[in-house]
Amino acid sequence: SKNRKNPETSKNFFKLALAVSPKNWDAWHQLGNYYDHKSRNLFAHSIKNLSALNNVNKARRSLNVGLTGEQNEKSRSDVMLRLGNLLLLETKLMPEIYEESSSDSSDGIYFEITKLAFQYFYHGHTLQGQKWIFPYMLGKVSQMMVSEDITEKEILDWFLIAVKSEEAAAKSKKTRNRVLEPFYKFHSTRLNMLQKGDCELDILEEYSYNPKKIKRNSSDLNLNDEKRRKYISRNLLQAFKYCKELSPVFHKAIYKIAFMYRENEYLLDLARSQKKIKSLLYTPRGKFLPKLWFEEIPCTITEGKERKYKRKYLAFYITLLKKMKLLEELEKLVINLERMKPEILRGYTDILSLAFENYIDLQILNVGAKDDQDHKEDCMKMAYITYQWCSFNVVSEKCEEKLFVLIESSYASLTGSNSTEIPNIIEKCSKNLPKAKPPANKWKKRR
């Protein structure tokens, strides 16, 4: 089963072993692991079809048969964990069907599957209560289950149990970063509840577990909700900074710090937010999109994770640059995205379109910033170069519309004309500015 070069051969041997001895429980487990791995590979490559779903069902069937004859508690808990994760994967493979069914009533397919996953994780927790992964997964499933019986306090309880169980196991400094993932998820859930405003402040204050506690100011002791929110925000920021102390390369904590500096009204600091998120996209030597570090969690999807997080961080960085009106930084980002290899760029085409759209928005704002003629001529040249760049790349229709607005406003700013005939404007641009061509080292047409 560990032979990744020829997994089909391993599958055939397992089937042969089961034909000889149907009660070979280990062969059932290994066959289930094979189908599990295959379904996750299909999901990682965005292949959400019946083939992936069939592999999930085969994996569940094989593991359930193997579970009936397994006596070892540790092995049984591992199978429970894998079965629970397979059910969560099943909800991701056909989201439209499950969402439609769950919108009708709480007894829909989506709710039933998450409820069954909860039962698997709970049974595993009763067998191996010292493992943090089971209460961690129980907290995640509780967030997914739409039910009045599950409260925010119960969700935080599961994550807190995960934190404390792992903290007890990680006593030395070398292993203390094992508490990282449950600790991060605990406070990330608190932050989401604070942002949505659907959780009582008393609960968020009560579940403020942090080894590095911050001192409350005398003003924070007031019952004013505004000051309580401010204290909770500072507590959350300190928690994410503690995650970064445990592991300086823990990208999710760095992102949350940047997010709080951008979105939280009590900690607003766009410059700090840019510095934090930029450290995830550029190395100190300027390398673009470096490899991210990931924690090891059993039975979770690892392939495709990195691209998912990079896309999220890029979208955050693009909107931040637009908010800060940093045209040069956004131009640098667009160029770096365009220079990516075609096979890599294929997974970032919508991000490139978003970056280009925001880049054009800033250029449109920049056209009327000054009244002097030199500035208007620079804007005109920039418009023509941008149009040439657009012709070299595939962009969305929304980007093309904004591009025409940019060219029109640039031409009108330069000539004083109010003409709305965009094709004529483009033609005049090319005649008036024959030398305004993109530099070869920055703008290169793809073949």
Residue, then its C-alpha position, 0 to 999 in steps of 0.5 A: s500500500k505504500n508503493r505510490k508508483n503502482p497503487e493499482t497493483s497493491k489494490n489487486f493484491f488486497k482483493l486477492a488476499l480478501a478472496v482467500s480470506p474474507k476476514n483479513w481485517d488488515a486487507w480491508h483497512q488497506l483497501g479502504n485507504y487506497y480508495d480514500h487516497k484516490s478520492r482525495n487525489l481526484f478532489a485535489h485536482s478539482i475533479k468533483n464527479l461521480s468517480a470521486l464519489n464512488n471511491v469515497n463510498k468504496a472506501r467507507r464500505s471497506l473501512n466499515v467491514g474492517l472495523t467490525g473485526e478490529q479489536n485494538e482500540k487505537s486502530r479502531s479510533d484511527v478508522m473512526l477518524r478516517l471514516g469521519n473525514l470521508l463523510l466530510l469529503e463527501t459533502k464537498l464533492m456534491p455541495e449543490i445537492y446537499e445545500e438544496s436538501s438542507s435548505d428545506s429542512s434540518d433533516g436534509i442529506y447535508f445535516e444527516i451526513t455531518k451528524l454521522a461524521f460527528q458520531y464517528f469522531y465522538h466514538g473515536h474520542t471516547l476510545q482515544g480521549q487524549k488525542w487532540i484531533f478528535p475534539y478538534m474535528l468535533g468542533k469543526v463539524s459542530q460549526m457545519m451542523v445547522s441546529e439549535d441544539i448546538t451553541e457557540k459555547e459548545i463549539l468553543d468547548w470542543f476546541l478548548i478541549a483539543v488545546k488543553s489535551e495537546e498542551a498536556a502532551a507537548k511539555s517540552k519546547k521542541t514539541r510545544n508547536r504541536v498545540l499550534e493548530p488547535f490553539y489557532k482554530f480556537h481563537s480563529t473561531r472566536l474572531n469569526m463570532l466577534q466579526k459576525g456579532d452573533c455571539e454574546l460578549d460574555i462567552l467570548e470573554e469567558y473563552s479567552y484562553n491564552p498562555k500570554k494573558i494581557k493586562r486589562n486596563s481600568s477602562d476595559l472593566n467598564l460594562n460598555d460593549e464598545k470597550r469589551r469588544k476592544y479588549i477581546s480584539r486585543n486578546l485575539l491579536q495577542a493569541f495570533k502573535y503567540c502562534k507566530e512565536l511558536s512557529p514564525v512560519f505559521h502562515k495562517a496566524i500571520y494572515k489573521i494578524a494582517f486581517m485584524y490590522r485591516e478589518n478591526e476598527y480598534l486595531l486599524d493599521l493598513a501599513r502593518s497589514q501590508k507588511k504582514i501579508k506581503s511576507l507570505l507572498y514575497t521572500p526577503r530576497g524578493k522571490f514571488l509566492p514562496k512555498l508555505w509551511f503546513e502542519e501535519i494533521p492526520c487524514t486531511i487533504t494536503e494536495g492543492k492546499e497550498r494553491k488554495y491559501k495562496r489564492k486567498y492571500l493574493a486576493f486579500y493583498i490586492t484589495l488592500l493595495k487598492k484600499m491604500k492606493l499603492l499603484e506601483e505595488l499593484e503594478k509589481l504584483v500584476i507583472n509577477l503574476e503575468r510572469m508565472k509559468p503557464e501551467i501554474l498561472r492556469g490556477y490563478t487566472d481569476i486572481l490575475s483578472l482581479a489584480f488587473e481590474n483593481y490596477i485599472d481602477l487606480q489608474i482611472l483615479n490617477v488620471g484626474a489627480k493633477d491638472d498639469q500637462d505632463h501628468k496628463e501625458d503620462c496618464m495617456k502613455m500609461a493608458y496605451i501601455t495598459y491597452q497593449w498589455c491587455s491585448f497580450n493577456v486573457v482578461s475578463e469582460k469587466c476588466e476590458e470595460k474598465l480599460f476602455v473607460l481608462i483610455e477614454s478618460s486619459y484621452a479626454s484629459l489630454t485633448g479636452s475632448n468628450s468623445t465616447e467613440i472608444p475604437n477611435i480613441i484607441e486608434k488615435c492613441s496608437k497614432n499620437l504615441p507611436k513610441a509608447k511601447p511596453p519595455a521588453n523586460k516587463w511586458k512580454k507577449r505570450r506565444 
